[in-house]
Amino acid sequence: MTLCNKYLITAFFMLLSLPVMSHDSNKTDYDNVIIFTADGVFDEFSQARIIDPDGDFFIDRIGLDQQELENFIEEIENFYLTQFGLDFTQIPWQNGVKIIPGTAILEMRTFSDLLNYRVKLMSGKRVNFPLEAGGLFVTITGKNVIYHGLYGGDAGIPALPFDQLVSGYYWINRGEHHRPVILRFKQSNIPTHTTFEGWSLFFNDIESPIWGKGISDGAATIQPDIETGGFRSVIRNVITFPGRLPDVEIDHDDN
């Protein structure tokens, strides 16, 4: 599959995720919709992610103190254990990384500026705000990994290669005269699968002190870039508050 076709897949995915518009083109049926995009090119695959062993992103950007950071790490590690049966709780950190040999790796990391992560729509307005993100990211590394916990149960559900679990924070820079917007994201109750073509399709729960609980649907990929000989990262992400609209009963005309 060509890179062009991958862009078409992304566009189609985004169309499915876009909110229903009301008669006023500046409003939606949701309380708020936020759309993120990233389209960045870099020389080395590893440049897309930056290990953050001291949690500088959480402290400097999100404003957590050391105890709050430790509580966040404990909460997410316990969630990964309870929900998916992946136990990182007793493994020591080594430069921002924990490894379950032959199974999975947990990284405390942020995203590189080279990704050009931006907010394109927020509160009904077209914007172009810089976005930073960081969190605790799990990648499945083994070939025969089985999920247990609440998701897999006693029988277990096989993991797919390069499945991911992602939980952390978004930091949206609205400019020097406005406070940043901080959103917390947490892996939904299913893992983030990677398709055969290399697309990661993710579904996260969102919390905001402004808009309450929401949900995030998105797609991301890193592919070779033919023009530069490096790599191109593409991310499309739609967040809605509330997460889902309530069902609406429709009156049918029997005549």
C-alpha positions as CSV (number, residue, x, y, z in Angstrom):
1,M,0.0,0.0,0.0
2,T,1.4,3.4,-1.0
3,L,1.8,6.4,1.3
4,C,-0.9,8.2,-0.6
5,N,-3.4,5.4,0.0
6,K,-2.5,5.6,3.7
7,Y,-3.4,9.3,3.7
8,L,-6.8,8.4,2.1
9,I,-7.4,5.8,4.8
10,T,-6.7,8.4,7.5
11,A,-9.1,10.9,5.8
12,F,-11.8,8.3,5.7
13,F,-11.2,7.4,9.3
14,M,-11.5,11.1,10.3
15,L,-14.7,11.5,8.4
16,L,-16.2,8.7,10.4
17,S,-15.0,10.3,13.7
18,L,-16.2,13.9,12.9
19,P,-19.1,15.2,15.0
20,V,-22.6,15.7,13.7
21,M,-23.0,19.3,12.7
22,S,-26.1,21.4,13.6
23,H,-27.8,23.9,11.4
24,D,-25.4,26.6,12.7
25,S,-22.1,25.6,11.0
26,N,-20.1,27.0,13.9
27,K,-21.7,24.6,16.4
28,T,-21.9,20.8,16.9
29,D,-24.2,18.6,18.9
30,Y,-21.3,18.1,21.4
31,D,-20.4,20.5,24.2
32,N,-16.9,20.8,22.7
33,V,-14.9,19.2,19.9
34,I,-11.1,19.3,19.7
35,I,-9.1,18.1,16.7
36,F,-5.4,17.4,16.8
37,T,-3.1,16.8,13.9
38,A,0.6,15.9,13.5
39,D,2.5,15.7,10.3
40,G,6.3,15.7,10.9
41,V,9.4,14.4,9.2
42,F,12.6,13.3,10.9
43,D,15.8,11.5,10.1
44,E,15.7,8.6,12.6
45,F,12.7,6.6,13.8
46,S,13.7,7.1,17.4
47,Q,13.5,10.9,17.1
48,A,9.7,10.8,17.3
49,R,9.8,9.9,21.0
50,I,11.8,11.3,23.8
51,I,12.3,9.3,27.0
52,D,11.6,11.5,30.0
53,P,13.2,9.6,33.0
54,D,12.8,12.5,35.5
55,G,9.2,13.3,34.5
56,D,10.1,16.9,33.5
57,F,7.1,17.2,31.3
58,F,4.7,16.3,34.1
59,I,6.4,18.7,36.5
60,D,7.2,21.7,34.3
61,R,4.2,21.5,32.0
62,I,1.4,19.8,33.9
63,G,2.4,21.2,37.3
64,L,2.6,18.0,39.2
65,D,4.8,17.9,42.3
66,Q,6.9,14.8,42.9
67,Q,4.3,13.1,45.1
68,E,1.6,13.7,42.5
69,L,3.8,12.3,39.8
70,E,4.5,9.2,41.9
71,N,0.7,8.8,42.5
72,F,0.0,9.1,38.8
73,I,2.6,6.5,37.9
74,E,1.2,4.1,40.6
75,E,-2.3,4.6,39.4
76,I,-1.5,3.9,35.7
77,E,0.7,0.9,36.5
78,N,-2.1,-0.6,38.6
79,F,-4.6,0.1,35.8
80,Y,-2.5,-1.7,33.3
81,L,-2.2,-4.6,35.8
82,T,-5.9,-4.8,36.7
83,Q,-7.3,-4.2,33.2
84,F,-4.8,-6.1,31.0
85,G,-2.8,-8.3,33.4
86,L,0.6,-6.6,32.7
87,D,2.5,-6.2,35.9
88,F,5.1,-3.5,35.9
89,T,4.6,-2.6,39.6
90,Q,7.6,-4.5,41.0
91,I,10.0,-3.7,38.2
92,P,12.6,-0.9,38.8
93,W,12.9,2.0,36.5
94,Q,16.0,2.1,34.3
95,N,16.4,5.6,32.7
96,G,12.6,6.0,32.2
97,V,12.0,2.4,31.0
98,K,10.6,-0.8,32.6
99,I,10.8,-4.1,30.8
100,I,9.0,-7.4,31.2
101,P,11.3,-9.6,29.2
102,G,9.7,-11.2,26.1
103,T,6.4,-9.4,26.9
104,A,6.3,-5.6,27.0
105,I,8.1,-2.4,27.6
106,L,6.8,0.6,29.6
107,E,8.3,4.0,28.8
108,M,7.9,7.4,30.4
109,R,8.2,9.7,27.4
110,T,7.1,12.7,25.5
111,F,6.7,13.5,21.8
112,S,9.3,15.3,19.8
113,D,8.7,18.8,18.4
114,L,9.6,17.4,15.0
115,L,6.1,15.8,15.0
116,N,4.6,19.2,14.6
117,Y,1.7,18.3,16.8
118,R,-1.0,21.0,16.6
119,V,-4.6,21.7,17.7
120,K,-6.7,22.7,14.7
121,L,-10.2,23.0,16.1
122,M,-11.3,23.9,19.7
123,S,-14.5,25.3,21.1
124,G,-16.0,25.7,17.6
125,K,-13.1,27.8,16.3
126,R,-10.3,27.1,13.9
127,V,-7.0,27.5,15.7
128,N,-3.3,26.5,15.3
129,F,-2.1,25.9,18.8
130,P,1.1,24.0,19.6
131,L,0.4,20.8,21.5
132,E,2.7,18.8,23.8
133,A,2.0,15.3,25.1
134,G,3.6,12.9,27.6
135,G,2.7,9.8,29.5
136,L,3.3,6.2,30.3
137,F,3.3,4.2,27.1
138,V,3.3,0.4,26.9
139,T,4.4,-1.5,23.7
140,I,3.9,-5.2,23.4
141,T,7.2,-6.8,22.4
142,G,6.6,-10.5,22.6
143,K,5.1,-12.8,20.0
144,N,2.8,-14.9,22.2
145,V,1.6,-12.4,24.8
146,I,-1.8,-13.0,26.4
147,Y,-3.9,-10.3,28.0
148,H,-5.6,-11.2,31.3
149,G,-7.1,-8.9,33.9
150,L,-10.6,-7.5,33.3
151,Y,-10.0,-7.3,29.5
152,G,-8.7,-10.9,28.9
153,G,-10.1,-12.7,31.9
154,D,-8.9,-16.1,33.0
155,A,-8.9,-17.6,29.5
156,G,-7.0,-14.6,28.1
157,I,-7.0,-12.7,24.8
158,P,-3.9,-12.9,22.6
159,A,-2.1,-9.5,22.1
160,L,-1.2,-8.4,18.6
161,P,2.4,-7.4,17.8
162,F,3.1,-3.8,18.7
163,D,-0.1,-3.3,20.6
164,Q,0.1,-0.1,22.7
165,L,-1.4,1.2,26.0
166,V,-1.2,5.0,26.3
167,S,-2.0,7.2,29.3
168,G,-0.8,10.7,30.1
169,Y,-1.5,14.4,29.5
170,Y,-1.9,16.9,26.7
171,W,-0.7,20.4,27.2
172,I,-2.2,23.0,24.7
173,N,-0.4,26.3,24.4
174,R,-2.9,29.0,23.6
175,G,-0.4,31.8,23.7
176,E,1.4,34.0,26.3
177,H,-1.8,35.9,27.3
178,H,-3.9,32.7,28.0
179,R,-3.6,29.8,30.3
180,P,-2.7,26.5,28.7
181,V,-5.4,23.9,28.4
182,I,-4.5,20.6,30.1
183,L,-6.3,17.3,29.2
184,R,-5.6,14.0,30.8
185,F,-5.9,10.9,28.6
186,K,-6.1,7.3,29.7
187,Q,-6.2,4.1,27.8
188,S,-9.7,2.8,27.2
189,N,-10.7,-0.7,28.2
190,I,-9.3,-2.2,25.0
191,P,-5.7,-2.0,23.8
192,T,-4.5,0.2,20.9
193,H,-4.1,-2.2,17.9
194,T,-1.7,-1.6,15.0
195,T,-3.1,-2.7,11.6
196,F,-1.2,-4.7,9.1
197,E,-0.5,-1.5,7.1
198,G,1.1,0.2,10.2
199,W,-1.8,2.3,11.5
200,S,-2.4,2.5,15.3
201,L,-6.1,3.0,16.0
202,F,-6.6,4.4,19.5
203,F,-9.5,5.1,21.8
204,N,-8.8,6.9,25.0
205,D,-10.9,8.3,27.9
206,I,-10.4,12.0,28.4
207,E,-10.7,14.2,31.5
208,S,-10.8,18.0,31.5
209,P,-11.3,20.4,34.5
210,I,-13.2,22.6,32.0
211,W,-15.4,20.2,30.0
212,G,-15.5,17.1,32.2
213,K,-15.3,13.6,30.7
214,G,-14.8,13.0,27.0
215,I,-13.4,10.4,24.6
216,S,-10.6,10.4,22.0
217,D,-10.7,8.5,18.7
218,G,-7.7,8.7,16.5
219,A,-5.2,7.1,14.1
220,A,-1.4,7.4,14.0
221,T,1.4,6.0,11.9
222,I,5.1,6.4,11.2
223,Q,6.2,5.5,7.7
224,P,9.3,5.9,5.5
225,D,9.3,9.2,3.7
226,I,10.4,8.8,0.1
227,E,11.3,12.4,-0.5
228,T,13.7,12.8,2.4
229,G,14.8,9.3,3.0
230,G,13.7,9.7,6.7
231,F,10.4,9.0,8.4
232,R,7.0,10.8,8.4
233,S,4.6,10.7,11.3
234,V,1.0,11.3,10.8
235,I,-1.6,11.6,13.6
236,R,-5.3,12.5,13.5
237,N,-7.2,12.7,16.7
238,V,-10.8,13.8,17.5
239,I,-11.8,14.5,21.1
240,T,-15.5,15.0,22.0
241,F,-17.2,16.3,25.2
242,P,-19.2,14.4,26.3
243,G,-17.7,11.2,25.0
244,R,-20.9,10.0,23.3
245,L,-24.2,11.7,22.6
246,P,-27.3,10.2,24.2
247,D,-29.5,8.1,21.9
248,V,-32.4,10.1,20.5
249,E,-35.8,8.4,19.8
250,I,-37.1,9.1,16.3
251,D,-40.8,9.3,15.6
252,H,-41.7,7.3,12.5
253,D,-44.7,8.3,10.4
254,D,-46.7,5.1,9.9
255,N,-48.8,6.7,7.1
